[in-house]
Amino acid sequence: MAIPVLVGDDSEEPPLLVSKPPVAPETLVHKALASGPWWQAIPAYRTIDETLFLDHRWQARNSITSVSALVKTIRDVAPPGFIEDLDAGMKRAPMSVRVSPYIVSLIDWEQPYRDPLRTQFFPVASRLLPDHPKLGLDSLHEQADSPVRGLTHRYPDKVLFLPLDTCPVYCRFCTRSYAIGLDTDEVEKVRFGPSAERWRRAYQYIATRPEVEDVLVSGGDASQLSAQHITEIGETLLAIPNVRRMRFATKGPAVMPMKLLTDDAWLDAITRVVEKGRALHKDVAVHTHFNSPIEITEITERAIARLFERGIVVRNQTVLMRGVNDSVEAMSLLVKRLAYIHVHPYYVYVHDMVQGVEDLRTTVTTALRIEKHVRGVTAGFDTPTFVVDAPAGGGKRDVHSYEHYDRETGISVYAAPSVKPGKLFMYFDPLDQLSLQSQERWSEPMEQRAMIEDALRMARAEAA
């Protein structure tokens, strides 16, 4: 059969069908990163030039660890009564306070109650809420799944290694508030200080478990390890035949990005481990932790660029928090801004059930709503998965994957068949987000048991 030939004038192309007009560049707010010496608006930093501000050692030495230090730094900028509120809040906090000048400089101290960075790092008594009756200090039961001190083995092929218990900043919402930071009026910490003998036992355990292929080096924070320790840990783990993947977890890029700009020894050590892993056909990456688009500045972009230039993959894990990123607009901007600087959004965690931060937790419904809107704002590989890290050791579960969710009682039930088969795990929405009737039920122990038993019964029925 002859194929018909269409004859026509090739000099004129048909008009393009444009479905959308070009976007005005000024609307692309994810590209509008803070730049210039903005920190000089803070009274104590008015004479600090860029060279000194970008010195990670200066940042560490001048971190805020007390109310009095904050008062000296911001002086009379905050509104009346705020400092007293902060002082009372810190006395009730399970986490000690340590905040870098970088983060302090990004907080709007004229409106601190509304600021998402202040909300993450500085507690105020007026916003605190009573803890949910079912939360606990080690809500994820990491210690219960710990065969060696400072090593958690929950997933079949992955372990969590905690070589140290210090961070460049201390977050109010830390899921390891049982161990991280100094003792507080509320909590006497479990200690995971650097120890050659403890590390040796962790390496030995990993080497004798052929199923372990993935090691997350966390803490604490990997940015607090010396270059020598980064090299030792990295090379020791790479030398174990069954280890195929390794991740160094650090919040440093979010709270002290100048570490990547001015600590060449540390960056070179990470780079050597990554390159050695690549030569051995083993995957080594950096995992970091941005929660608010405000944290991402021109300094951040320069810092992440140093990792990008060296071929180091960076992924991000965010915690969903009230007043920080619990709106579609804030989360969408965070995701777009992370992708813009070449940090891959990986997880968004529904806030763990840890002590003393009930005011930060959101409902599972909030996570479901935000995830629906965020999916599609950028490429799929830069779209995070929203998860519940199931209390009592169930591990990360896709927020949608509950067996049962009662929005009235706030109980969601998850199964973890590949982690702990046959068991069910429950997450509980914050009480103040429930109806008054449900709040009253939660105040009665017998009603608590009845709600939990009913949720478990419904979950089993729906899973059958």
TIROKE-179306 format. One record per residue (C-alpha): x, y, z; residue in one letter; chain. Coordinates in nm, 3 decimals, always signed. Layout:
% residues N
[[X; Y; Z]; "A"; "A"]
...
END
This chain:
% residues 464
[[+0.000; +0.000; +0.000]; "M"; "A"]
[[+0.142; +0.334; -0.105]; "A"; "A"]
[[+0.197; +0.588; +0.170]; "I"; "A"]
[[+0.036; +0.922; +0.080]; "P"; "A"]
[[+0.269; +1.218; +0.052]; "V"; "A"]
[[+0.149; +1.550; +0.189]; "L"; "A"]
[[+0.266; +1.843; -0.020]; "V"; "A"]
[[+0.270; +2.188; +0.130]; "G"; "A"]
[[+0.470; +2.496; +0.209]; "D"; "A"]
[[+0.734; +2.402; +0.471]; "D"; "A"]
[[+0.833; +2.763; +0.519]; "S"; "A"]
[[+0.543; +2.833; +0.749]; "E"; "A"]
[[+0.510; +2.639; +1.073]; "E"; "A"]
[[+0.171; +2.611; +1.245]; "P"; "A"]
[[+0.127; +2.841; +1.544]; "P"; "A"]
[[+0.226; +2.693; +1.882]; "L"; "A"]
[[-0.055; +2.614; +2.119]; "L"; "A"]
[[+0.042; +2.783; +2.445]; "V"; "A"]
[[-0.160; +2.651; +2.739]; "S"; "A"]
[[-0.012; +2.885; +2.997]; "K"; "A"]
[[+0.135; +3.234; +2.976]; "P"; "A"]
[[+0.493; +3.279; +3.102]; "P"; "A"]
[[+0.522; +3.331; +3.475]; "V"; "A"]
[[+0.641; +3.671; +3.588]; "A"; "A"]
[[+0.994; +3.624; +3.730]; "P"; "A"]
[[+0.914; +3.823; +4.044]; "E"; "A"]
[[+0.651; +3.564; +4.141]; "T"; "A"]
[[+0.913; +3.289; +4.168]; "L"; "A"]
[[+0.967; +3.356; +4.536]; "V"; "A"]
[[+1.156; +3.031; +4.593]; "H"; "A"]
[[+1.450; +3.197; +4.417]; "K"; "A"]
[[+1.441; +3.508; +4.637]; "A"; "A"]
[[+1.698; +3.409; +4.899]; "L"; "A"]
[[+1.800; +3.644; +5.178]; "A"; "A"]
[[+2.133; +3.808; +5.100]; "S"; "A"]
[[+2.353; +4.089; +5.221]; "G"; "A"]
[[+2.450; +4.152; +5.585]; "P"; "A"]
[[+2.098; +4.107; +5.726]; "W"; "A"]
[[+2.247; +3.990; +6.057]; "W"; "A"]
[[+2.364; +4.346; +6.128]; "Q"; "A"]
[[+2.001; +4.432; +6.214]; "A"; "A"]
[[+2.059; +4.241; +6.540]; "I"; "A"]
[[+2.210; +4.482; +6.798]; "P"; "A"]
[[+2.496; +4.250; +6.902]; "A"; "A"]
[[+2.592; +4.177; +6.540]; "Y"; "A"]
[[+2.595; +4.533; +6.400]; "R"; "A"]
[[+2.972; +4.541; +6.366]; "T"; "A"]
[[+3.015; +4.179; +6.251]; "I"; "A"]
[[+3.141; +4.168; +5.892]; "D"; "A"]
[[+3.080; +3.880; +5.652]; "E"; "A"]
[[+3.421; +3.720; +5.705]; "T"; "A"]
[[+3.361; +3.683; +6.078]; "L"; "A"]
[[+2.995; +3.586; +6.041]; "F"; "A"]
[[+3.092; +3.306; +5.803]; "L"; "A"]
[[+3.350; +3.165; +6.043]; "D"; "A"]
[[+3.196; +2.845; +6.183]; "H"; "A"]
[[+3.415; +2.873; +6.492]; "R"; "A"]
[[+3.279; +3.221; +6.568]; "W"; "A"]
[[+2.927; +3.086; +6.520]; "Q"; "A"]
[[+2.990; +2.802; +6.765]; "A"; "A"]
[[+3.155; +3.025; +7.026]; "R"; "A"]
[[+2.874; +3.280; +7.012]; "N"; "A"]
[[+2.579; +3.043; +7.014]; "S"; "A"]
[[+2.298; +3.136; +7.254]; "I"; "A"]
[[+2.266; +2.898; +7.550]; "T"; "A"]
[[+2.075; +3.106; +7.804]; "S"; "A"]
[[+1.809; +3.374; +7.838]; "V"; "A"]
[[+2.068; +3.624; +7.960]; "S"; "A"]
[[+2.282; +3.567; +7.648]; "A"; "A"]
[[+1.979; +3.622; +7.426]; "L"; "A"]
[[+1.890; +3.943; +7.609]; "V"; "A"]
[[+2.241; +4.078; +7.550]; "K"; "A"]
[[+2.216; +3.984; +7.183]; "T"; "A"]
[[+1.876; +4.124; +7.086]; "I"; "A"]
[[+1.859; +4.386; +7.366]; "R"; "A"]
[[+1.534; +4.584; +7.348]; "D"; "A"]
[[+1.411; +4.455; +7.011]; "V"; "A"]
[[+1.160; +4.198; +7.144]; "A"; "A"]
[[+0.817; +4.312; +7.268]; "P"; "A"]
[[+0.750; +4.366; +7.642]; "P"; "A"]
[[+0.694; +4.047; +7.838]; "G"; "A"]
[[+0.852; +3.817; +7.581]; "F"; "A"]
[[+1.175; +3.756; +7.773]; "I"; "A"]
[[+0.984; +3.665; +8.091]; "E"; "A"]
[[+0.767; +3.430; +7.885]; "D"; "A"]
[[+1.077; +3.273; +7.733]; "L"; "A"]
[[+1.247; +3.231; +8.070]; "D"; "A"]
[[+0.943; +3.048; +8.208]; "A"; "A"]
[[+0.924; +2.832; +7.896]; "G"; "A"]
[[+1.288; +2.725; +7.912]; "M"; "A"]
[[+1.245; +2.607; +8.271]; "K"; "A"]
[[+0.977; +2.364; +8.152]; "R"; "A"]
[[+1.157; +2.240; +7.840]; "A"; "A"]
[[+1.298; +1.885; +7.801]; "P"; "A"]
[[+1.570; +2.024; +7.572]; "M"; "A"]
[[+1.847; +2.262; +7.667]; "S"; "A"]
[[+1.887; +2.569; +7.445]; "V"; "A"]
[[+2.167; +2.621; +7.197]; "R"; "A"]
[[+2.104; +2.839; +6.892]; "V"; "A"]
[[+2.357; +2.969; +6.640]; "S"; "A"]
[[+2.393; +3.341; +6.561]; "P"; "A"]
[[+2.289; +3.252; +6.205]; "Y"; "A"]
[[+1.946; +3.134; +6.324]; "I"; "A"]
[[+1.915; +3.416; +6.579]; "V"; "A"]
[[+1.974; +3.667; +6.299]; "S"; "A"]
[[+1.693; +3.521; +6.086]; "L"; "A"]
[[+1.427; +3.550; +6.358]; "I"; "A"]
[[+1.187; +3.844; +6.345]; "D"; "A"]
[[+1.233; +3.957; +6.705]; "W"; "A"]
[[+0.973; +4.232; +6.670]; "E"; "A"]
[[+0.712; +3.958; +6.616]; "Q"; "A"]
[[+0.869; +3.656; +6.789]; "P"; "A"]
[[+0.541; +3.482; +6.870]; "Y"; "A"]
[[+0.468; +3.443; +6.498]; "R"; "A"]
[[+0.819; +3.359; +6.385]; "D"; "A"]
[[+0.873; +2.997; +6.265]; "P"; "A"]
[[+1.238; +2.986; +6.373]; "L"; "A"]
[[+1.172; +3.119; +6.722]; "R"; "A"]
[[+0.897; +2.856; +6.745]; "T"; "A"]
[[+1.145; +2.576; +6.672]; "Q"; "A"]
[[+1.421; +2.679; +6.909]; "F"; "A"]
[[+1.297; +2.905; +7.189]; "F"; "A"]
[[+1.001; +2.782; +7.401]; "P"; "A"]
[[+0.760; +3.031; +7.557]; "V"; "A"]
[[+0.546; +2.929; +7.852]; "A"; "A"]
[[+0.231; +3.098; +7.722]; "S"; "A"]
[[+0.217; +2.864; +7.421]; "R"; "A"]
[[+0.294; +2.534; +7.597]; "L"; "A"]
[[+0.020; +2.271; +7.619]; "L"; "A"]
[[-0.021; +1.969; +7.847]; "P"; "A"]
[[+0.137; +1.653; +7.707]; "D"; "A"]
[[-0.087; +1.392; +7.550]; "H"; "A"]
[[-0.133; +1.106; +7.802]; "P"; "A"]
[[+0.010; +0.857; +7.553]; "K"; "A"]
[[+0.335; +1.028; +7.459]; "L"; "A"]
[[+0.674; +0.952; +7.610]; "G"; "A"]
[[+1.033; +1.073; +7.616]; "L"; "A"]
[[+1.165; +0.797; +7.386]; "D"; "A"]
[[+0.846; +0.768; +7.185]; "S"; "A"]
[[+1.005; +0.567; +6.903]; "L"; "A"]
[[+1.151; +0.311; +7.146]; "H"; "A"]
[[+1.497; +0.345; +6.993]; "E"; "A"]
[[+1.661; +0.212; +7.307]; "Q"; "A"]
[[+1.433; -0.093; +7.307]; "A"; "A"]
[[+1.563; -0.181; +6.959]; "D"; "A"]
[[+1.925; -0.122; +7.057]; "S"; "A"]
[[+2.148; -0.435; +7.060]; "P"; "A"]
[[+2.455; -0.219; +7.131]; "V"; "A"]
[[+2.455; +0.111; +7.317]; "R"; "A"]
[[+2.412; +0.388; +7.060]; "G"; "A"]
[[+2.305; +0.152; +6.781]; "L"; "A"]
[[+1.940; +0.091; +6.683]; "T"; "A"]
[[+1.851; -0.204; +6.460]; "H"; "A"]
[[+1.481; -0.182; +6.368]; "R"; "A"]
[[+1.454; -0.227; +5.992]; "Y"; "A"]
[[+1.580; -0.557; +5.848]; "P"; "A"]
[[+1.871; -0.414; +5.649]; "D"; "A"]
[[+1.939; -0.079; +5.820]; "K"; "A"]
[[+2.091; +0.039; +6.147]; "V"; "A"]
[[+2.105; +0.379; +6.312]; "L"; "A"]
[[+2.449; +0.459; +6.457]; "F"; "A"]
[[+2.476; +0.738; +6.715]; "L"; "A"]
[[+2.848; +0.815; +6.755]; "P"; "A"]
[[+2.787; +1.126; +6.969]; "L"; "A"]
[[+2.515; +1.321; +7.149]; "D"; "A"]
[[+2.585; +1.687; +7.066]; "T"; "A"]
[[+2.452; +1.919; +6.793]; "C"; "A"]
[[+2.533; +2.268; +6.663]; "P"; "A"]
[[+2.185; +2.371; +6.784]; "V"; "A"]
[[+1.926; +2.201; +7.004]; "Y"; "A"]
[[+1.577; +2.175; +6.859]; "C"; "A"]
[[+1.275; +2.189; +7.089]; "R"; "A"]
[[+1.111; +1.904; +6.899]; "F"; "A"]
[[+1.406; +1.661; +6.901]; "C"; "A"]
[[+1.292; +1.299; +6.894]; "T"; "A"]
[[+1.606; +1.214; +7.094]; "R"; "A"]
[[+1.545; +1.460; +7.374]; "S"; "A"]
[[+1.610; +1.161; +7.601]; "Y"; "A"]
[[+1.979; +1.184; +7.506]; "A"; "A"]
[[+2.070; +1.503; +7.319]; "I"; "A"]
[[+2.199; +1.814; +7.493]; "G"; "A"]
[[+2.255; +1.897; +7.857]; "L"; "A"]
[[+2.038; +1.778; +8.144]; "D"; "A"]
[[+1.739; +2.004; +8.210]; "T"; "A"]
[[+1.500; +2.056; +8.498]; "D"; "A"]
[[+1.271; +1.805; +8.325]; "E"; "A"]
[[+1.508; +1.539; +8.188]; "V"; "A"]
[[+1.828; +1.365; +8.294]; "E"; "A"]
[[+1.985; +1.254; +7.967]; "K"; "A"]
[[+2.108; +0.916; +7.849]; "V"; "A"]
[[+2.468; +0.967; +7.732]; "R"; "A"]
[[+2.617; +0.873; +7.393]; "F"; "A"]
[[+2.949; +1.055; +7.408]; "G"; "A"]
[[+3.226; +0.959; +7.161]; "P"; "A"]
[[+3.387; +0.636; +7.278]; "S"; "A"]
[[+3.633; +0.421; +7.085]; "A"; "A"]
[[+3.518; +0.109; +7.268]; "E"; "A"]
[[+3.147; +0.178; +7.211]; "R"; "A"]
[[+3.214; +0.249; +6.843]; "W"; "A"]
[[+3.415; -0.076; +6.814]; "R"; "A"]
[[+3.121; -0.275; +6.948]; "R"; "A"]
[[+2.889; -0.108; +6.698]; "A"; "A"]
[[+3.122; -0.189; +6.407]; "Y"; "A"]
[[+3.151; -0.548; +6.530]; "Q"; "A"]
[[+2.774; -0.588; +6.546]; "Y"; "A"]
[[+2.730; -0.452; +6.191]; "I"; "A"]
[[+3.005; -0.678; +6.057]; "A"; "A"]
[[+2.843; -0.989; +6.207]; "T"; "A"]
[[+2.499; -0.908; +6.059]; "R"; "A"]
[[+2.511; -0.987; +5.685]; "P"; "A"]
[[+2.159; -0.849; +5.639]; "E"; "A"]
[[+2.271; -0.497; +5.738]; "V"; "A"]
[[+2.346; -0.305; +5.417]; "E"; "A"]
[[+2.251; +0.050; +5.521]; "D"; "A"]
[[+2.400; +0.260; +5.802]; "V"; "A"]
[[+2.268; +0.599; +5.908]; "L"; "A"]
[[+2.535; +0.789; +6.101]; "V"; "A"]
[[+2.345; +1.039; +6.313]; "S"; "A"]
[[+2.348; +1.141; +6.676]; "G"; "A"]
[[+2.375; +1.415; +6.778]; "G"; "A"]
[[+2.497; +1.560; +6.457]; "D"; "A"]
[[+2.769; +1.449; +6.218]; "A"; "A"]
[[+2.885; +1.811; +6.181]; "S"; "A"]
[[+3.008; +1.788; +6.541]; "Q"; "A"]
[[+3.243; +1.503; +6.456]; "L"; "A"]
[[+3.602; +1.598; +6.379]; "S"; "A"]
[[+3.743; +1.542; +6.033]; "A"; "A"]
[[+3.948; +1.256; +6.179]; "Q"; "A"]
[[+3.634; +1.094; +6.321]; "H"; "A"]
[[+3.447; +1.133; +5.991]; "I"; "A"]
[[+3.734; +0.954; +5.818]; "T"; "A"]
[[+3.754; +0.679; +6.079]; "E"; "A"]
[[+3.380; +0.608; +6.083]; "I"; "A"]
[[+3.346; +0.629; +5.706]; "G"; "A"]
[[+3.642; +0.409; +5.618]; "E"; "A"]
[[+3.563; +0.152; +5.888]; "T"; "A"]
[[+3.204; +0.112; +5.768]; "L"; "A"]
[[+3.305; +0.104; +5.400]; "L"; "A"]
[[+3.549; -0.177; +5.481]; "A"; "A"]
[[+3.264; -0.398; +5.608]; "I"; "A"]
[[+3.165; -0.611; +5.305]; "P"; "A"]
[[+2.790; -0.617; +5.372]; "N"; "A"]
[[+2.758; -0.237; +5.407]; "V"; "A"]
[[+2.636; -0.095; +5.075]; "R"; "A"]
[[+2.490; +0.241; +5.173]; "R"; "A"]
[[+2.584; +0.505; +5.428]; "M"; "A"]
[[+2.431; +0.840; +5.521]; "R"; "A"]
[[+2.580; +1.114; +5.738]; "F"; "A"]
[[+2.299; +1.307; +5.907]; "A"; "A"]
[[+2.357; +1.671; +5.993]; "T"; "A"]
[[+2.139; +1.973; +6.057]; "K"; "A"]
[[+2.447; +2.188; +6.003]; "G"; "A"]
[[+2.353; +2.314; +5.653]; "P"; "A"]
[[+2.024; +2.448; +5.794]; "A"; "A"]
[[+2.152; +2.610; +6.112]; "V"; "A"]
[[+2.523; +2.674; +6.051]; "M"; "A"]
[[+2.589; +2.654; +5.676]; "P"; "A"]
[[+2.919; +2.832; +5.720]; "M"; "A"]
[[+3.058; +2.496; +5.843]; "K"; "A"]
[[+3.065; +2.393; +5.477]; "L"; "A"]
[[+3.223; +2.724; +5.373]; "L"; "A"]
[[+3.500; +2.758; +5.629]; "T"; "A"]
[[+3.578; +2.411; +5.768]; "D"; "A"]
[[+3.769; +2.267; +5.474]; "D"; "A"]
[[+3.909; +1.977; +5.676]; "A"; "A"]
[[+3.561; +1.849; +5.764]; "W"; "A"]
[[+3.430; +1.893; +5.409]; "L"; "A"]
[[+3.737; +1.724; +5.262]; "D"; "A"]
[[+3.690; +1.428; +5.500]; "A"; "A"]
[[+3.327; +1.381; +5.391]; "I"; "A"]
[[+3.434; +1.413; +5.027]; "T"; "A"]
[[+3.703; +1.146; +5.064]; "R"; "A"]
[[+3.454; +0.903; +5.218]; "V"; "A"]
[[+3.205; +0.968; +4.937]; "V"; "A"]
[[+3.473; +0.920; +4.672]; "E"; "A"]
[[+3.606; +0.604; +4.835]; "K"; "A"]
[[+3.253; +0.469; +4.855]; "G"; "A"]
[[+3.197; +0.545; +4.487]; "R"; "A"]
[[+3.519; +0.362; +4.398]; "A"; "A"]
[[+3.392; +0.061; +4.596]; "L"; "A"]
[[+3.048; +0.092; +4.430]; "H"; "A"]
[[+2.896; +0.193; +4.763]; "K"; "A"]
[[+2.656; +0.483; +4.807]; "D"; "A"]
[[+2.743; +0.759; +5.057]; "V"; "A"]
[[+2.516; +1.063; +5.096]; "A"; "A"]
[[+2.445; +1.352; +5.332]; "V"; "A"]
[[+2.104; +1.389; +5.496]; "H"; "A"]
[[+2.005; +1.724; +5.637]; "T"; "A"]
[[+1.709; +1.889; +5.807]; "H"; "A"]
[[+1.544; +2.212; +5.688]; "F"; "A"]
[[+1.200; +2.291; +5.829]; "N"; "A"]
[[+1.127; +2.645; +5.711]; "S"; "A"]
[[+1.201; +2.822; +5.381]; "P"; "A"]
[[+1.333; +3.113; +5.590]; "I"; "A"]
[[+1.630; +2.895; +5.686]; "E"; "A"]
[[+1.746; +2.885; +5.323]; "I"; "A"]
[[+1.953; +3.191; +5.236]; "T"; "A"]
[[+2.218; +3.293; +4.987]; "E"; "A"]
[[+2.472; +3.160; +5.239]; "I"; "A"]
[[+2.294; +2.823; +5.233]; "T"; "A"]
[[+2.303; +2.818; +4.854]; "E"; "A"]
[[+2.679; +2.880; +4.854]; "R"; "A"]
[[+2.734; +2.611; +5.117]; "A"; "A"]
[[+2.529; +2.344; +4.941]; "I"; "A"]
[[+2.703; +2.434; +4.614]; "A"; "A"]
[[+3.031; +2.311; +4.764]; "R"; "A"]
[[+2.875; +1.969; +4.821]; "L"; "A"]
[[+2.711; +1.972; +4.478]; "F"; "A"]
[[+3.040; +2.055; +4.305]; "E"; "A"]
[[+3.195; +1.749; +4.469]; "R"; "A"]
[[+2.915; +1.521; +4.353]; "G"; "A"]
[[+2.772; +1.470; +4.702]; "I"; "A"]
[[+2.400; +1.392; +4.710]; "V"; "A"]
[[+2.206; +1.581; +4.979]; "V"; "A"]
[[+1.858; +1.478; +5.092]; "R"; "A"]
[[+1.631; +1.658; +5.337]; "N"; "A"]
[[+1.402; +1.541; +5.615]; "Q"; "A"]
[[+1.146; +1.789; +5.748]; "T"; "A"]
[[+0.931; +1.776; +6.062]; "V"; "A"]
[[+0.575; +1.899; +6.019]; "L"; "A"]
[[+0.511; +2.161; +6.289]; "M"; "A"]
[[+0.237; +2.401; +6.385]; "R"; "A"]
[[+0.331; +2.759; +6.324]; "G"; "A"]
[[+0.636; +2.657; +6.122]; "V"; "A"]
[[+0.535; +2.477; +5.803]; "N"; "A"]
[[+0.179; +2.351; +5.855]; "D"; "A"]
[[+0.033; +2.545; +5.564]; "S"; "A"]
[[+0.028; +2.449; +5.198]; "V"; "A"]
[[+0.204; +2.776; +5.113]; "E"; "A"]
[[+0.493; +2.729; +5.360]; "A"; "A"]
[[+0.553; +2.363; +5.274]; "M"; "A"]
[[+0.530; +2.424; +4.900]; "S"; "A"]
[[+0.782; +2.708; +4.923]; "L"; "A"]
[[+1.016; +2.492; +5.132]; "L"; "A"]
[[+1.002; +2.207; +4.881]; "V"; "A"]
[[+1.061; +2.439; +4.585]; "K"; "A"]
[[+1.343; +2.623; +4.757]; "R"; "A"]
[[+1.517; +2.299; +4.854]; "L"; "A"]
[[+1.497; +2.174; +4.496]; "A"; "A"]
[[+1.632; +2.509; +4.374]; "Y"; "A"]
[[+1.954; +2.469; +4.577]; "I"; "A"]
[[+1.986; +2.097; +4.485]; "H"; "A"]
[[+1.872; +1.944; +4.813]; "V"; "A"]
[[+1.624; +1.663; +4.749]; "H"; "A"]
[[+1.315; +1.670; +4.974]; "P"; "A"]
[[+1.296; +1.315; +5.112]; "Y"; "A"]
[[+1.061; +1.285; +5.410]; "Y"; "A"]
[[+0.814; +1.505; +5.594]; "V"; "A"]
[[+0.754; +1.356; +5.937]; "Y"; "A"]
[[+0.431; +1.402; +6.124]; "V"; "A"]
[[+0.572; +1.534; +6.454]; "H"; "A"]
[[+0.687; +1.255; +6.687]; "D"; "A"]
[[+0.510; +1.220; +7.020]; "M"; "A"]
[[+0.788; +1.362; +7.235]; "V"; "A"]
[[+0.759; +1.534; +7.569]; "Q"; "A"]
[[+0.708; +1.906; +7.621]; "G"; "A"]
[[+0.622; +2.019; +7.265]; "V"; "A"]
[[+0.252; +1.944; +7.228]; "E"; "A"]
[[+0.203; +2.294; +7.089]; "D"; "A"]
[[+0.409; +2.195; +6.783]; "L"; "A"]
[[+0.228; +1.876; +6.687]; "R"; "A"]
[[-0.031; +1.862; +6.410]; "T"; "A"]
[[-0.305; +1.616; +6.322]; "T"; "A"]
[[-0.270; +1.339; +6.068]; "V"; "A"]
[[-0.546; +1.518; +5.875]; "T"; "A"]
[[-0.317; +1.821; +5.840]; "T"; "A"]
[[-0.044; +1.604; +5.688]; "A"; "A"]
[[-0.290; +1.444; +5.445]; "L"; "A"]
[[-0.417; +1.782; +5.330]; "R"; "A"]
[[-0.074; +1.938; +5.280]; "I"; "A"]
[[+0.067; +1.632; +5.101]; "E"; "A"]
[[-0.221; +1.642; +4.851]; "K"; "A"]
[[-0.139; +2.001; +4.758]; "H"; "A"]
[[+0.240; +1.970; +4.761]; "V"; "A"]
[[+0.243; +1.675; +4.521]; "R"; "A"]
[[+0.275; +1.826; +4.176]; "G"; "A"]
[[+0.441; +2.158; +4.260]; "V"; "A"]
[[+0.771; +2.019; +4.130]; "T"; "A"]
[[+0.925; +1.699; +3.993]; "A"; "A"]
[[+0.845; +1.371; +4.166]; "G"; "A"]
[[+1.203; +1.305; +4.271]; "F"; "A"]
[[+1.195; +1.638; +4.457]; "D"; "A"]
[[+0.861; +1.567; +4.624]; "T"; "A"]
[[+0.881; +1.438; +4.983]; "P"; "A"]
[[+0.693; +1.141; +5.123]; "T"; "A"]
[[+0.479; +1.233; +5.424]; "F"; "A"]
[[+0.522; +0.973; +5.699]; "V"; "A"]
[[+0.429; +0.885; +6.053]; "V"; "A"]
[[+0.723; +0.734; +6.243]; "D"; "A"]
[[+0.501; +0.497; +6.434]; "A"; "A"]
[[+0.537; +0.526; +6.812]; "P"; "A"]
[[+0.671; +0.221; +6.998]; "A"; "A"]
[[+0.902; +0.119; +6.715]; "G"; "A"]
[[+0.684; +0.058; +6.411]; "G"; "A"]
[[+0.909; +0.263; +6.187]; "G"; "A"]
[[+0.817; +0.506; +5.911]; "K"; "A"]
[[+0.473; +0.450; +5.762]; "R"; "A"]
[[+0.326; +0.647; +5.471]; "D"; "A"]
[[+0.077; +0.884; +5.633]; "V"; "A"]
[[-0.199; +0.752; +5.404]; "H"; "A"]
[[-0.136; +0.387; +5.492]; "S"; "A"]
[[-0.321; +0.369; +5.824]; "Y"; "A"]
[[-0.537; +0.066; +5.894]; "E"; "A"]
[[-0.787; +0.292; +6.070]; "H"; "A"]
[[-0.810; +0.662; +6.150]; "Y"; "A"]
[[-1.077; +0.815; +6.374]; "D"; "A"]
[[-1.065; +1.192; +6.333]; "R"; "A"]
[[-1.297; +1.238; +6.631]; "E"; "A"]
[[-1.074; +1.060; +6.885]; "T"; "A"]
[[-0.754; +1.145; +6.696]; "G"; "A"]
[[-0.632; +0.785; +6.692]; "I"; "A"]
[[-0.464; +0.648; +6.380]; "S"; "A"]
[[-0.352; +0.285; +6.365]; "V"; "A"]
[[-0.067; +0.158; +6.148]; "Y"; "A"]
[[+0.073; -0.185; +6.067]; "A"; "A"]
[[+0.439; -0.250; +5.990]; "A"; "A"]
[[+0.445; -0.599; +5.835]; "P"; "A"]
[[+0.806; -0.578; +5.715]; "S"; "A"]
[[+0.936; -0.436; +6.043]; "V"; "A"]
[[+0.731; -0.593; +6.321]; "K"; "A"]
[[+0.476; -0.829; +6.164]; "P"; "A"]
[[+0.152; -0.890; +6.348]; "G"; "A"]
[[+0.174; -0.573; +6.557]; "K"; "A"]
[[-0.029; -0.255; +6.541]; "L"; "A"]
[[+0.102; +0.092; +6.625]; "F"; "A"]
[[-0.097; +0.400; +6.720]; "M"; "A"]
[[-0.041; +0.770; +6.666]; "Y"; "A"]
[[-0.250; +1.024; +6.858]; "F"; "A"]
[[-0.350; +1.369; +6.732]; "D"; "A"]
[[-0.293; +1.656; +6.979]; "P"; "A"]
[[-0.583; +1.689; +7.222]; "L"; "A"]
[[-0.642; +2.060; +7.169]; "D"; "A"]
[[-0.723; +1.987; +6.804]; "Q"; "A"]
[[-1.009; +1.752; +6.899]; "L"; "A"]
[[-1.368; +1.836; +6.988]; "S"; "A"]
[[-1.444; +1.930; +7.348]; "L"; "A"]
[[-1.632; +1.603; +7.389]; "Q"; "A"]
[[-1.328; +1.399; +7.281]; "S"; "A"]
[[-1.098; +1.605; +7.503]; "Q"; "A"]
[[-1.321; +1.520; +7.799]; "E"; "A"]
[[-1.306; +1.150; +7.710]; "R"; "A"]
[[-0.927; +1.163; +7.704]; "W"; "A"]
[[-0.928; +1.303; +8.058]; "S"; "A"]
[[-1.079; +0.977; +8.188]; "E"; "A"]
[[-0.850; +0.667; +8.200]; "P"; "A"]
[[-1.141; +0.427; +8.139]; "M"; "A"]
[[-1.249; +0.627; +7.834]; "E"; "A"]
[[-0.891; +0.629; +7.706]; "Q"; "A"]
[[-0.882; +0.250; +7.717]; "R"; "A"]
[[-1.222; +0.226; +7.549]; "A"; "A"]
[[-1.117; +0.456; +7.262]; "M"; "A"]
[[-0.793; +0.265; +7.210]; "I"; "A"]
[[-0.960; -0.075; +7.221]; "E"; "A"]
[[-1.224; +0.041; +6.974]; "D"; "A"]
[[-0.958; +0.179; +6.735]; "A"; "A"]
[[-0.761; -0.146; +6.747]; "L"; "A"]
[[-1.076; -0.350; +6.689]; "R"; "A"]
[[-1.170; -0.136; +6.389]; "M"; "A"]
[[-0.816; -0.159; +6.249]; "A"; "A"]
[[-0.816; -0.538; +6.269]; "R"; "A"]
[[-1.158; -0.553; +6.107]; "A"; "A"]
[[-1.061; -0.321; +5.823]; "E"; "A"]
[[-0.736; -0.511; +5.764]; "A"; "A"]
[[-0.910; -0.848; +5.750]; "A"; "A"]
END
